């Protein structure tokens, strides 16, 4: 089974694979501003509310939003291409 974006992030930053992080933690570790990460999180919440959640393993709009944050940090992801405008270095 391939790694999730969260697992990739955690391994890159030498954390336990399934460790949860706050937006502040992600900002500190990634070097991006927390405000931009918050904007991406909010976009994930909005997308889950309006378009609905299309993955059976995702159980909440918050889970969808966290997935969007983590995926936006991977330069190879579609989310990164859409959200990179919000990713500003500190």
PDB file of N, CA, C and O in Angstrom, chain B, residues numbered from 101:
ATOM      1  N   UNK B 101       0.848  -1.185   0.000  1.00  0.00           N
ATOM      2  CA  UNK B 101       0.000   0.000   0.000  1.00  0.00           C
ATOM      3  C   UNK B 101       0.896   1.252   0.000  1.00  0.00           C
ATOM      4  O   UNK B 101       1.813   1.350   0.814  1.00  0.00           O
ATOM      5  N   UNK B 102       0.637   2.199  -0.900  1.00  0.00           N
ATOM      6  CA  UNK B 102       1.476   3.408  -0.954  1.00  0.00           C
ATOM      7  C   UNK B 102       1.279   4.289   0.279  1.00  0.00           C
ATOM      8  O   UNK B 102       0.248   4.239   0.950  1.00  0.00           O
ATOM      9  N   UNK B 103       2.294   5.087   0.549  1.00  0.00           N
ATOM     10  CA  UNK B 103       2.237   6.007   1.684  1.00  0.00           C
ATOM     11  C   UNK B 103       1.263   7.141   1.410  1.00  0.00           C
ATOM     12  O   UNK B 103       1.115   7.587   0.272  1.00  0.00           O
ATOM     13  N   UNK B 104       0.602   7.601   2.461  1.00  0.00           N
ATOM     14  CA  UNK B 104      -0.261   8.777   2.343  1.00  0.00           C
ATOM     15  C   UNK B 104       0.618  10.020   2.358  1.00  0.00           C
ATOM     16  O   UNK B 104       1.798   9.945   2.699  1.00  0.00           O
ATOM     17  N   UNK B 105       0.044  11.164   1.988  1.00  0.00           N
ATOM     18  CA  UNK B 105       0.792  12.424   2.031  1.00  0.00           C
ATOM     19  C   UNK B 105       1.218  12.752   3.458  1.00  0.00           C
ATOM     20  O   UNK B 105       2.305  13.288   3.674  1.00  0.00           O
ATOM     21  N   UNK B 106       0.378  12.438   4.421  1.00  0.00           N
ATOM     22  CA  UNK B 106       0.717  12.669   5.829  1.00  0.00           C
ATOM     23  C   UNK B 106       1.916  11.809   6.225  1.00  0.00           C
ATOM     24  O   UNK B 106       2.837  12.294   6.882  1.00  0.00           O
ATOM     25  N   UNK B 107       1.908  10.551   5.833  1.00  0.00           N
ATOM     26  CA  UNK B 107       3.022   9.662   6.164  1.00  0.00           C
ATOM     27  C   UNK B 107       4.319  10.129   5.496  1.00  0.00           C
ATOM     28  O   UNK B 107       5.384  10.103   6.112  1.00  0.00           O
ATOM     29  N   UNK B 108       4.222  10.554   4.242  1.00  0.00           N
ATOM     30  CA  UNK B 108       5.409  11.073   3.550  1.00  0.00           C
ATOM     31  C   UNK B 108       5.966  12.297   4.273  1.00  0.00           C
ATOM     32  O   UNK B 108       7.177  12.419   4.461  1.00  0.00           O
ATOM     33  N   UNK B 109       5.069  13.207   4.679  1.00  0.00           N
ATOM     34  CA  UNK B 109       5.485  14.408   5.399  1.00  0.00           C
ATOM     35  C   UNK B 109       6.197  14.029   6.688  1.00  0.00           C
ATOM     36  O   UNK B 109       7.280  14.538   6.977  1.00  0.00           O
ATOM     37  N   UNK B 110       5.589  13.135   7.463  1.00  0.00           N
ATOM     38  CA  UNK B 110       6.164  12.744   8.747  1.00  0.00           C
ATOM     39  C   UNK B 110       7.518  12.067   8.584  1.00  0.00           C
ATOM     40  O   UNK B 110       8.442  12.353   9.344  1.00  0.00           O
ATOM     41  N   UNK B 111       7.649  11.187   7.619  1.00  0.00           N
ATOM     42  CA  UNK B 111       8.938  10.523   7.407  1.00  0.00           C
ATOM     43  C   UNK B 111      10.002  11.526   6.966  1.00  0.00           C
ATOM     44  O   UNK B 111      11.151  11.447   7.401  1.00  0.00           O
ATOM     45  N   UNK B 112       9.623  12.461   6.111  1.00  0.00           N
ATOM     46  CA  UNK B 112      10.561  13.486   5.653  1.00  0.00           C
ATOM     47  C   UNK B 112      11.090  14.315   6.822  1.00  0.00           C
ATOM     48  O   UNK B 112      12.251  14.725   6.829  1.00  0.00           O
ATOM     49  N   UNK B 113      10.226  14.555   7.811  1.00  0.00           N
ATOM     50  CA  UNK B 113      10.587  15.399   8.946  1.00  0.00           C
ATOM     51  C   UNK B 113      10.936  14.584  10.199  1.00  0.00           C
ATOM     52  O   UNK B 113      10.906  15.091  11.320  1.00  0.00           O
ATOM     53  N   UNK B 114      11.268  13.306   9.971  1.00  0.00           N
ATOM     54  CA  UNK B 114      11.775  12.421  11.030  1.00  0.00           C
ATOM     55  C   UNK B 114      10.821  12.303  12.225  1.00  0.00           C
ATOM     56  O   UNK B 114      11.230  12.389  13.383  1.00  0.00           O
ATOM     57  N   UNK B 115       9.551  12.106  11.907  1.00  0.00           N
ATOM     58  CA  UNK B 115       8.534  11.887  12.930  1.00  0.00           C
ATOM     59  C   UNK B 115       7.971  10.483  12.745  1.00  0.00           C
ATOM     60  O   UNK B 115       8.220   9.833  11.729  1.00  0.00           O
ATOM     61  N   UNK B 116       7.217  10.025  13.723  1.00  0.00           N
ATOM     62  CA  UNK B 116       6.550   8.737  13.555  1.00  0.00           C
ATOM     63  C   UNK B 116       5.571   8.844  12.396  1.00  0.00           C
ATOM     64  O   UNK B 116       4.938   9.880  12.193  1.00  0.00           O
ATOM     65  N   UNK B 117       5.456   7.759  11.639  1.00  0.00           N
ATOM     66  CA  UNK B 117       4.708   7.767  10.383  1.00  0.00           C
ATOM     67  C   UNK B 117       3.274   8.287  10.528  1.00  0.00           C
ATOM     68  O   UNK B 117       2.806   9.026   9.662  1.00  0.00           O
ATOM     69  N   UNK B 118       2.577   7.923  11.584  1.00  0.00           N
ATOM     70  CA  UNK B 118       1.165   8.306  11.729  1.00  0.00           C
ATOM     71  C   UNK B 118       0.938   9.464  12.694  1.00  0.00           C
ATOM     72  O   UNK B 118      -0.193   9.702  13.116  1.00  0.00           O
ATOM     73  N   UNK B 119       1.982  10.175  13.042  1.00  0.00           N
ATOM     74  CA  UNK B 119       1.850  11.288  13.982  1.00  0.00           C
ATOM     75  C   UNK B 119       0.973  12.394  13.412  1.00  0.00           C
ATOM     76  O   UNK B 119       1.103  12.767  12.246  1.00  0.00           O
ATOM     77  N   UNK B 120       0.086  12.911  14.242  1.00  0.00           N
ATOM     78  CA  UNK B 120      -0.739  14.051  13.842  1.00  0.00           C
ATOM     79  C   UNK B 120       0.020  15.339  14.138  1.00  0.00           C
ATOM     80  O   UNK B 120       0.808  15.405  15.082  1.00  0.00           O
ATOM     81  N   UNK B 121      -0.223  16.351  13.328  1.00  0.00           N
ATOM     82  CA  UNK B 121       0.428  17.649  13.489  1.00  0.00           C
ATOM     83  C   UNK B 121      -0.620  18.750  13.436  1.00  0.00           C
ATOM     84  O   UNK B 121      -1.635  18.623  12.750  1.00  0.00           O
ATOM     85  N   UNK B 122      -0.368  19.817  14.158  1.00  0.00           N
ATOM     86  CA  UNK B 122      -1.220  21.001  14.069  1.00  0.00           C
ATOM     87  C   UNK B 122      -0.739  21.826  12.879  1.00  0.00           C
ATOM     88  O   UNK B 122       0.322  21.553  12.317  1.00  0.00           O
ATOM     89  N   UNK B 123      -1.512  22.825  12.499  1.00  0.00           N
ATOM     90  CA  UNK B 123      -1.064  23.726  11.441  1.00  0.00           C
ATOM     91  C   UNK B 123       0.220  24.441  11.854  1.00  0.00           C
ATOM     92  O   UNK B 123       1.086  24.698  11.017  1.00  0.00           O
ATOM     93  N   UNK B 124       0.345  24.759  13.129  1.00  0.00           N
ATOM     94  CA  UNK B 124       1.568  25.402  13.626  1.00  0.00           C
ATOM     95  C   UNK B 124       2.774  24.474  13.482  1.00  0.00           C
ATOM     96  O   UNK B 124       3.858  24.909  13.093  1.00  0.00           O
ATOM     97  N   UNK B 125       2.577  23.188  13.799  1.00  0.00           N
ATOM     98  CA  UNK B 125       3.655  22.210  13.649  1.00  0.00           C
ATOM     99  C   UNK B 125       4.071  22.091  12.182  1.00  0.00           C
ATOM    100  O   UNK B 125       5.259  22.085  11.862  1.00  0.00           O
ATOM    101  N   UNK B 126       3.084  21.996  11.304  1.00  0.00           N
ATOM    102  CA  UNK B 126       3.375  21.861   9.878  1.00  0.00           C
ATOM    103  C   UNK B 126       4.102  23.094   9.365  1.00  0.00           C
ATOM    104  O   UNK B 126       5.039  22.981   8.576  1.00  0.00           O
ATOM    105  N   UNK B 127       3.673  24.272   9.810  1.00  0.00           N
ATOM    106  CA  UNK B 127       4.329  25.515   9.400  1.00  0.00           C
ATOM    107  C   UNK B 127       5.787  25.534   9.866  1.00  0.00           C
ATOM    108  O   UNK B 127       6.689  25.883   9.104  1.00  0.00           O
ATOM    109  N   UNK B 128       5.999  25.162  11.106  1.00  0.00           N
ATOM    110  CA  UNK B 128       7.356  25.158  11.663  1.00  0.00           C
ATOM    111  C   UNK B 128       8.246  24.164  10.917  1.00  0.00           C
ATOM    112  O   UNK B 128       9.382  24.488  10.571  1.00  0.00           O
ATOM    113  N   UNK B 129       7.745  22.977  10.672  1.00  0.00           N
ATOM    114  CA  UNK B 129       8.548  21.937  10.032  1.00  0.00           C
ATOM    115  C   UNK B 129       8.775  22.191   8.537  1.00  0.00           C
ATOM    116  O   UNK B 129       9.856  21.924   8.013  1.00  0.00           O
ATOM    117  N   UNK B 130       7.754  22.704   7.865  1.00  0.00           N
ATOM    118  CA  UNK B 130       7.850  22.877   6.410  1.00  0.00           C
ATOM    119  C   UNK B 130       8.466  24.209   6.003  1.00  0.00           C
ATOM    120  O   UNK B 130       9.005  24.341   4.905  1.00  0.00           O
ATOM    121  N   UNK B 131       8.384  25.201   6.897  1.00  0.00           N
ATOM    122  CA  UNK B 131       8.901  26.523   6.564  1.00  0.00           C
ATOM    123  C   UNK B 131       7.885  27.414   5.860  1.00  0.00           C
ATOM    124  O   UNK B 131       8.224  28.519   5.436  1.00  0.00           O
ATOM    125  N   UNK B 132       6.642  26.949   5.731  1.00  0.00           N
ATOM    126  CA  UNK B 132       5.594  27.761   5.123  1.00  0.00           C
ATOM    127  C   UNK B 132       4.817  28.512   6.201  1.00  0.00           C
ATOM    128  O   UNK B 132       4.749  28.078   7.351  1.00  0.00           O
ATOM    129  N   UNK B 133       4.236  29.639   5.811  1.00  0.00           N
ATOM    130  CA  UNK B 133       3.461  30.441   6.757  1.00  0.00           C
ATOM    131  C   UNK B 133       2.178  29.717   7.148  1.00  0.00           C
ATOM    132  O   UNK B 133       1.526  29.072   6.326  1.00  0.00           O
ATOM    133  N   UNK B 134       1.837  29.843   8.428  1.00  0.00           N
ATOM    134  CA  UNK B 134       0.643  29.196   8.953  1.00  0.00           C
ATOM    135  C   UNK B 134      -0.621  29.742   8.282  1.00  0.00           C
ATOM    136  O   UNK B 134      -1.569  28.991   8.055  1.00  0.00           O
ATOM    137  N   UNK B 135      -0.646  31.018   7.969  1.00  0.00           N
ATOM    138  CA  UNK B 135      -1.824  31.619   7.343  1.00  0.00           C
ATOM    139  C   UNK B 135      -2.168  30.971   6.009  1.00  0.00           C
ATOM    140  O   UNK B 135      -3.339  30.746   5.703  1.00  0.00           O
ATOM    141  N   UNK B 136      -1.150  30.673   5.222  1.00  0.00           N
ATOM    142  CA  UNK B 136      -1.383  29.999   3.940  1.00  0.00           C
ATOM    143  C   UNK B 136      -1.897  28.587   4.139  1.00  0.00           C
ATOM    144  O   UNK B 136      -2.775  28.132   3.406  1.00  0.00           O
ATOM    145  N   UNK B 137      -1.350  27.886   5.134  1.00  0.00           N
ATOM    146  CA  UNK B 137      -1.823  26.535   5.437  1.00  0.00           C
ATOM    147  C   UNK B 137      -3.270  26.574   5.931  1.00  0.00           C
ATOM    148  O   UNK B 137      -4.062  25.687   5.613  1.00  0.00           O
ATOM    149  N   UNK B 138      -3.611  27.602   6.708  1.00  0.00           N
ATOM    150  CA  UNK B 138      -4.984  27.764   7.189  1.00  0.00           C
ATOM    151  C   UNK B 138      -5.932  27.991   6.018  1.00  0.00           C
ATOM    152  O   UNK B 138      -7.042  27.459   6.012  1.00  0.00           O
ATOM    153  N   UNK B 139      -5.513  28.766   5.035  1.00  0.00           N
ATOM    154  CA  UNK B 139      -6.329  29.005   3.844  1.00  0.00           C
ATOM    155  C   UNK B 139      -6.581  27.698   3.104  1.00  0.00           C
ATOM    156  O   UNK B 139      -7.703  27.441   2.669  1.00  0.00           O
ATOM    157  N   UNK B 140      -5.558  26.878   2.959  1.00  0.00           N
ATOM    158  CA  UNK B 140      -5.704  25.590   2.276  1.00  0.00           C
ATOM    159  C   UNK B 140      -6.633  24.676   3.070  1.00  0.00           C
ATOM    160  O   UNK B 140      -7.469  23.985   2.486  1.00  0.00           O
ATOM    161  N   UNK B 141      -6.494  24.666   4.390  1.00  0.00           N
ATOM    162  CA  UNK B 141      -7.386  23.877   5.253  1.00  0.00           C
ATOM    163  C   UNK B 141      -8.840  24.318   5.050  1.00  0.00           C
ATOM    164  O   UNK B 141      -9.736  23.489   4.892  1.00  0.00           O
ATOM    165  N   UNK B 142      -9.054  25.627   5.059  1.00  0.00           N
ATOM    166  CA  UNK B 142     -10.411  26.158   4.882  1.00  0.00           C
ATOM    167  C   UNK B 142     -10.988  25.788   3.515  1.00  0.00           C
ATOM    168  O   UNK B 142     -12.180  25.507   3.396  1.00  0.00           O
ATOM    169  N   UNK B 143     -10.142  25.788   2.486  1.00  0.00           N
ATOM    170  CA  UNK B 143     -10.592  25.379   1.158  1.00  0.00           C
ATOM    171  C   UNK B 143     -11.008  23.910   1.169  1.00  0.00           C
ATOM    172  O   UNK B 143     -11.969  23.530   0.501  1.00  0.00           O
ATOM    173  N   UNK B 144     -10.287  23.090   1.924  1.00  0.00           N
ATOM    174  CA  UNK B 144     -10.646  21.677   2.047  1.00  0.00           C
ATOM    175  C   UNK B 144     -11.990  21.492   2.731  1.00  0.00           C
ATOM    176  O   UNK B 144     -12.794  20.658   2.315  1.00  0.00           O
ATOM    177  N   UNK B 145     -12.235  22.266   3.777  1.00  0.00           N
ATOM    178  CA  UNK B 145     -13.529  22.217   4.476  1.00  0.00           C
ATOM    179  C   UNK B 145     -14.640  22.623   3.507  1.00  0.00           C
ATOM    180  O   UNK B 145     -15.672  21.958   3.420  1.00  0.00           O
ATOM    181  N   UNK B 146     -14.422  23.710   2.787  1.00  0.00           N
ATOM    182  CA  UNK B 146     -15.430  24.192   1.838  1.00  0.00           C
ATOM    183  C   UNK B 146     -15.710  23.190   0.732  1.00  0.00           C
ATOM    184  O   UNK B 146     -16.864  22.987   0.354  1.00  0.00           O
ATOM    185  N   UNK B 147     -14.674  22.568   0.216  1.00  0.00           N
ATOM    186  CA  UNK B 147     -14.856  21.576  -0.850  1.00  0.00           C
ATOM    187  C   UNK B 147     -15.648  20.378  -0.350  1.00  0.00           C
ATOM    188  O   UNK B 147     -16.502  19.849  -1.061  1.00  0.00           O
ATOM    189  N   UNK B 148     -15.363  19.953   0.872  1.00  0.00           N
ATOM    190  CA  UNK B 148     -16.080  18.810   1.435  1.00  0.00           C
ATOM    191  C   UNK B 148     -17.557  19.149   1.653  1.00  0.00           C
ATOM    192  O   UNK B 148     -18.426  18.292   1.485  1.00  0.00           O
ATOM    193  N   UNK B 149     -17.835  20.393   2.025  1.00  0.00           N
ATOM    194  CA  UNK B 149     -19.227  20.815   2.248  1.00  0.00           C
ATOM    195  C   UNK B 149     -19.997  20.926   0.933  1.00  0.00           C
ATOM    196  O   UNK B 149     -21.133  20.464   0.840  1.00  0.00           O
ATOM    197  N   UNK B 150     -19.390  21.532  -0.074  1.00  0.00           N
ATOM    198  CA  UNK B 150     -20.120  21.821  -1.313  1.00  0.00           C
ATOM    199  C   UNK B 150     -20.115  20.663  -2.302  1.00  0.00           C
ATOM    200  O   UNK B 150     -21.157  20.327  -2.865  1.00  0.00           O
ATOM    201  N   UNK B 151     -18.961  20.054  -2.517  1.00  0.00           N
ATOM    202  CA  UNK B 151     -18.869  18.976  -3.506  1.00  0.00           C
ATOM    203  C   UNK B 151     -19.123  17.613  -2.882  1.00  0.00           C
ATOM    204  O   UNK B 151     -19.419  16.646  -3.585  1.00  0.00           O
ATOM    205  N   UNK B 152     -19.009  17.541  -1.585  1.00  0.00           N
ATOM    206  CA  UNK B 152     -19.172  16.262  -0.914  1.00  0.00           C
ATOM    207  C   UNK B 152     -17.849  15.514  -0.870  1.00  0.00           C
ATOM    208  O   UNK B 152     -16.899  15.854  -1.576  1.00  0.00           O
ATOM    209  N   UNK B 153     -17.808  14.501  -0.036  1.00  0.00           N
ATOM    210  CA  UNK B 153     -16.607  13.699   0.134  1.00  0.00           C
ATOM    211  C   UNK B 153     -16.731  12.483  -0.765  1.00  0.00           C
ATOM    212  O   UNK B 153     -17.681  11.708  -0.653  1.00  0.00           O
ATOM    213  N   UNK B 154     -15.762  12.322  -1.656  1.00  0.00           N
ATOM    214  CA  UNK B 154     -15.868  11.269  -2.661  1.00  0.00           C
ATOM    215  C   UNK B 154     -15.024  10.029  -2.362  1.00  0.00           C
ATOM    216  O   UNK B 154     -14.960   9.119  -3.188  1.00  0.00           O
ATOM    217  N   UNK B 155     -14.385   9.980  -1.213  1.00  0.00           N
ATOM    218  CA  UNK B 155     -13.581   8.819  -0.839  1.00  0.00           C
ATOM    219  C   UNK B 155     -14.244   8.121   0.346  1.00  0.00           C
ATOM    220  O   UNK B 155     -14.510   8.758   1.365  1.00  0.00           O
ATOM    221  N   UNK B 156     -14.510   6.835   0.228  1.00  0.00           N
ATOM    222  CA  UNK B 156     -15.216   6.134   1.310  1.00  0.00           C
ATOM    223  C   UNK B 156     -14.447   6.088   2.630  1.00  0.00           C
ATOM    224  O   UNK B 156     -15.062   6.006   3.693  1.00  0.00           O
ATOM    225  N   UNK B 157     -13.112   6.140   2.583  1.00  0.00           N
ATOM    226  CA  UNK B 157     -12.331   6.075   3.811  1.00  0.00           C
ATOM    227  C   UNK B 157     -12.296   7.405   4.564  1.00  0.00           C
ATOM    228  O   UNK B 157     -11.893   7.444   5.727  1.00  0.00           O
ATOM    229  N   UNK B 158     -12.711   8.489   3.918  1.00  0.00           N
ATOM    230  CA  UNK B 158     -12.740   9.808   4.562  1.00  0.00           C
ATOM    231  C   UNK B 158     -14.107   9.978   5.216  1.00  0.00           C
ATOM    232  O   UNK B 158     -15.142   9.918   4.553  1.00  0.00           O
ATOM    233  N   UNK B 159     -14.089  10.191   6.525  1.00  0.00           N
ATOM    234  CA  UNK B 159     -15.335  10.213   7.299  1.00  0.00           C
ATOM    235  C   UNK B 159     -15.822  11.600   7.690  1.00  0.00           C
ATOM    236  O   UNK B 159     -16.960  11.740   8.139  1.00  0.00           O
ATOM    237  N   UNK B 160     -14.990  12.637   7.532  1.00  0.00           N
ATOM    238  CA  UNK B 160     -15.410  13.972   7.954  1.00  0.00           C
ATOM    239  C   UNK B 160     -14.796  15.035   7.057  1.00  0.00           C
ATOM    240  O   UNK B 160     -13.814  14.796   6.355  1.00  0.00           O
ATOM    241  N   UNK B 161     -15.400  16.212   7.099  1.00  0.00           N
ATOM    242  CA  UNK B 161     -14.865  17.325   6.310  1.00  0.00           C
ATOM    243  C   UNK B 161     -13.507  17.773   6.847  1.00  0.00           C
ATOM    244  O   UNK B 161     -12.672  18.260   6.085  1.00  0.00           O
ATOM    245  N   UNK B 162     -13.280  17.614   8.152  1.00  0.00           N
ATOM    246  CA  UNK B 162     -11.988  17.964   8.737  1.00  0.00           C
ATOM    247  C   UNK B 162     -10.889  17.016   8.235  1.00  0.00           C
ATOM    248  O   UNK B 162      -9.773  17.449   7.945  1.00  0.00           O
ATOM    249  N   UNK B 163     -11.210  15.740   8.138  1.00  0.00           N
ATOM    250  CA  UNK B 163     -10.247  14.775   7.620  1.00  0.00           C
ATOM    251  C   UNK B 163      -9.896  15.100   6.165  1.00  0.00           C
ATOM    252  O   UNK B 163      -8.742  14.983   5.753  1.00  0.00           O
ATOM    253  N   UNK B 164     -10.905  15.510   5.399  1.00  0.00           N
ATOM    254  CA  UNK B 164     -10.686  15.907   4.011  1.00  0.00           C
ATOM    255  C   UNK B 164      -9.758  17.138   3.953  1.00  0.00           C
ATOM    256  O   UNK B 164      -8.860  17.211   3.114  1.00  0.00           O
ATOM    257  N   UNK B 165      -9.990  18.091   4.850  1.00  0.00           N
ATOM    258  CA  UNK B 165      -9.189  19.315   4.873  1.00  0.00           C
ATOM    259  C   UNK B 165      -7.731  19.015   5.239  1.00  0.00           C
ATOM    260  O   UNK B 165      -6.818  19.572   4.628  1.00  0.00           O
ATOM    261  N   UNK B 166      -7.502  18.147   6.222  1.00  0.00           N
ATOM    262  CA  UNK B 166      -6.128  17.787   6.585  1.00  0.00           C
ATOM    263  C   UNK B 166      -5.436  17.101   5.415  1.00  0.00           C
ATOM    264  O   UNK B 166      -4.253  17.335   5.168  1.00  0.00           O
ATOM    265  N   UNK B 167      -6.162  16.264   4.699  1.00  0.00           N
ATOM    266  CA  UNK B 167      -5.581  15.596   3.530  1.00  0.00           C
ATOM    267  C   UNK B 167      -5.149  16.622   2.493  1.00  0.00           C
ATOM    268  O   UNK B 167      -4.104  16.478   1.858  1.00  0.00           O
ATOM    269  N   UNK B 168      -5.958  17.650   2.330  1.00  0.00           N
ATOM    270  CA  UNK B 168      -5.613  18.687   1.359  1.00  0.00           C
ATOM    271  C   UNK B 168      -4.361  19.447   1.786  1.00  0.00           C
ATOM    272  O   UNK B 168      -3.515  19.772   0.953  1.00  0.00           O
ATOM    273  N   UNK B 169      -4.242  19.729   3.075  1.00  0.00           N
ATOM    274  CA  UNK B 169      -3.052  20.427   3.566  1.00  0.00           C
ATOM    275  C   UNK B 169      -1.801  19.588   3.293  1.00  0.00           C
ATOM    276  O   UNK B 169      -0.830  20.079   2.717  1.00  0.00           O
ATOM    277  N   UNK B 170      -1.833  18.334   3.706  1.00  0.00           N
ATOM    278  CA  UNK B 170      -0.657  17.482   3.519  1.00  0.00           C
ATOM    279  C   UNK B 170      -0.342  17.286   2.043  1.00  0.00           C
ATOM    280  O   UNK B 170       0.826  17.311   1.656  1.00  0.00           O
ATOM    281  N   UNK B 171      -1.354  17.092   1.219  1.00  0.00           N
ATOM    282  CA  UNK B 171      -1.080  16.869  -0.205  1.00  0.00           C
ATOM    283  C   UNK B 171      -0.554  18.134  -0.888  1.00  0.00           C
ATOM    284  O   UNK B 171       0.215  18.044  -1.845  1.00  0.00           O
ATOM    285  N   UNK B 172      -0.960  19.299  -0.409  1.00  0.00           N
ATOM    286  CA  UNK B 172      -0.487  20.541  -1.021  1.00  0.00           C
ATOM    287  C   UNK B 172       1.013  20.753  -0.800  1.00  0.00           C
ATOM    288  O   UNK B 172       1.638  21.532  -1.520  1.00  0.00           O
ATOM    289  N   UNK B 173       1.588  20.076   0.174  1.00  0.00           N
ATOM    290  CA  UNK B 173       3.014  20.215   0.460  1.00  0.00           C
ATOM    291  C   UNK B 173       3.887  19.347  -0.450  1.00  0.00           C
ATOM    292  O   UNK B 173       5.107  19.506  -0.472  1.00  0.00           O
ATOM    293  N   UNK B 174       3.269  18.435  -1.196  1.00  0.00           N
ATOM    294  CA  UNK B 174       4.007  17.554  -2.114  1.00  0.00           C
ATOM    295  C   UNK B 174       4.012  18.172  -3.505  1.00  0.00           C
ATOM    296  O   UNK B 174       2.957  18.266  -4.131  1.00  0.00           O
ATOM    297  N   UNK B 175       5.171  18.595  -4.007  1.00  0.00           N
ATOM    298  CA  UNK B 175       5.233  19.276  -5.307  1.00  0.00           C
ATOM    299  C   UNK B 175       4.710  18.445  -6.480  1.00  0.00           C
ATOM    300  O   UNK B 175       4.436  18.993  -7.547  1.00  0.00           O
ATOM    301  N   UNK B 176       4.568  17.136  -6.295  1.00  0.00           N
ATOM    302  CA  UNK B 176       4.090  16.273  -7.378  1.00  0.00           C
ATOM    303  C   UNK B 176       2.566  16.122  -7.388  1.00  0.00           C
ATOM    304  O   UNK B 176       2.015  15.506  -8.300  1.00  0.00           O
ATOM    305  N   UNK B 177       1.891  16.670  -6.399  1.00  0.00           N
ATOM    306  CA  UNK B 177       0.443  16.462  -6.279  1.00  0.00           C
ATOM    307  C   UNK B 177      -0.362  17.521  -7.040  1.00  0.00           C
ATOM    308  O   UNK B 177       0.120  18.623  -7.300  1.00  0.00           O
ATOM    309  N   UNK B 178      -1.583  17.162  -7.382  1.00  0.00           N
ATOM    310  CA  UNK B 178      -2.498  18.116  -8.027  1.00  0.00           C
ATOM    311  C   UNK B 178      -2.842  19.253  -7.063  1.00  0.00           C
ATOM    312  O   UNK B 178      -2.982  20.405  -7.475  1.00  0.00           O
ATOM    313  N   UNK B 179      -2.976  18.924  -5.792  1.00  0.00           N
ATOM    314  CA  UNK B 179      -3.292  19.952  -4.790  1.00  0.00           C
ATOM    315  C   UNK B 179      -2.203  21.016  -4.734  1.00  0.00           C
ATOM    316  O   UNK B 179      -2.496  22.202  -4.583  1.00  0.00           O
ATOM    317  N   UNK B 180      -0.963  20.597  -4.852  1.00  0.00           N
ATOM    318  CA  UNK B 180       0.138  21.566  -4.822  1.00  0.00           C
ATOM    319  C   UNK B 180       0.018  22.550  -5.984  1.00  0.00           C
ATOM    320  O   UNK B 180       0.215  23.753  -5.811  1.00  0.00           O
ATOM    321  N   UNK B 181      -0.303  22.036  -7.154  1.00  0.00           N
ATOM    322  CA  UNK B 181      -0.439  22.914  -8.321  1.00  0.00           C
ATOM    323  C   UNK B 181      -1.553  23.937  -8.119  1.00  0.00           C
ATOM    324  O   UNK B 181      -1.440  25.082  -8.555  1.00  0.00           O
ATOM    325  N   UNK B 182      -2.633  23.515  -7.453  1.00  0.00           N
ATOM    326  CA  UNK B 182      -3.766  24.414  -7.230  1.00  0.00           C
ATOM    327  C   UNK B 182      -3.526  25.373  -6.060  1.00  0.00           C
ATOM    328  O   UNK B 182      -3.986  26.515  -6.088  1.00  0.00           O
ATOM    329  N   UNK B 183      -2.814  24.914  -5.044  1.00  0.00           N
ATOM    330  CA  UNK B 183      -2.694  25.679  -3.798  1.00  0.00           C
ATOM    331  C   UNK B 183      -1.339  26.334  -3.578  1.00  0.00           C
ATOM    332  O   UNK B 183      -1.142  26.995  -2.558  1.00  0.00           O
ATOM    333  N   UNK B 184      -0.401  26.172  -4.501  1.00  0.00           N
ATOM    334  CA  UNK B 184       0.945  26.710  -4.260  1.00  0.00           C
ATOM    335  C   UNK B 184       0.951  28.221  -4.108  1.00  0.00           C
ATOM    336  O   UNK B 184       1.877  28.779  -3.518  1.00  0.00           O
ATOM    337  N   UNK B 185      -0.055  28.884  -4.626  1.00  0.00           N
ATOM    338  CA  UNK B 185      -0.160  30.343  -4.468  1.00  0.00           C
ATOM    339  C   UNK B 185      -0.267  30.727  -2.981  1.00  0.00           C
ATOM    340  O   UNK B 185       0.128  31.827  -2.595  1.00  0.00           O
ATOM    341  N   UNK B 186      -0.797  29.827  -2.160  1.00  0.00           N
ATOM    342  CA  UNK B 186      -0.970  30.101  -0.730  1.00  0.00           C
ATOM    343  C   UNK B 186       0.257  29.707   0.100  1.00  0.00           C
ATOM    344  O   UNK B 186       0.366  30.082   1.268  1.00  0.00           O
ATOM    345  N   UNK B 187       1.170  28.956  -0.500  1.00  0.00           N
ATOM    346  CA  UNK B 187       2.338  28.474   0.234  1.00  0.00           C
ATOM    347  C   UNK B 187       3.460  29.500   0.127  1.00  0.00           C
ATOM    348  O   UNK B 187       4.194  29.547  -0.860  1.00  0.00           O
ATOM    349  N   UNK B 188       3.569  30.291   1.135  1.00  0.00           N
ATOM    350  CA  UNK B 188       4.599  31.333   1.215  1.00  0.00           C
ATOM    351  C   UNK B 188       5.619  30.943   2.287  1.00  0.00           C
ATOM    352  O   UNK B 188       5.252  30.490   3.372  1.00  0.00           O
ATOM    353  N   UNK B 189       6.877  31.121   1.975  1.00  0.00           N
ATOM    354  CA  UNK B 189       7.938  30.820   2.954  1.00  0.00           C
ATOM    355  C   UNK B 189       7.960  31.873   4.044  1.00  0.00           C
ATOM    356  O   UNK B 189       7.678  33.048   3.810  1.00  0.00           O
ATOM    357  N   UNK B 190       8.304  31.423   5.242  1.00  0.00           N
ATOM    358  CA  UNK B 190       8.420  32.343   6.379  1.00  0.00           C
ATOM    359  C   UNK B 190       9.687  33.124   6.280  1.00  0.00           C
ATOM    360  O   UNK B 190       9.970  33.955   7.144  1.00  0.00           O
TER     361      UNK B 190
END
